[in-house]
């Protein structure tokens, strides 16, 4: 049965259109693809927001202004301690060797310590603090930025770290310690149940939570009475 010439014409037109569509499909897709509107603003992570916030809180220039608690700036205090230091930029000081800050100091600089660090009670740092050695943070000390150590870290009672705590060793938190972000450690983490870590504790080691208040057990039979 011969096909209708009209139907043959329609089939030929449909086949031609299908071929054209397949042939020019990549070009059509490229034309219809949404155009790049240029660089877009990337949202900051929570940690980045906290770091920016901490940097905006800086109001003491340790390089030139006196600290309100001692009447001396950072360089003068380091000289009194017999510690050598280098000013890296306007807001960062590198300390060459171990340093033990006495109590009741207040600084705006970010501090990098090429050794062990001891922060006295009631000290206030408005930047971040990093040390290559072990770190001891005294009671009621405040660090508005992050605290980083390549060794172990001991943060004593009622200290406040507004940023994160990162140690390549173990971390110990005393009573009523407040950590604004996370605690990251390669060793064990020990903390009291009345301390607060507002985000996560990340460690391949053991997390040990101590009861509050502390109970001192007798060491010998004679102590029992």
FENMO-V714268 format. One line per field, one symbol per residue. psi: psi as a letter, one per 30 degrees, with the letter a starting at -180 (. if undefined). A space follows every 10 residues. Layout:
# FENMO-V714268
psi: ???
This chain:
# FENMO-V714268
psi: jklkeeeeee eeeeeeeeee eeegeeeeee efkkkkgakk kkkkleeeee eeeeeffkfk jffelkkfff glleeeeeee fgkklkjeaf gkkkkjalkj kllhlklfkk kkkhalkkjl kglkkfalkk kfalkjklkg lkjfbljkkf blkjjlkglk jfblkjkfbl kkkakhkkjf blkkkfalkk llfglkjfcl jjkfakjkkk lklkjjkkfl effe.
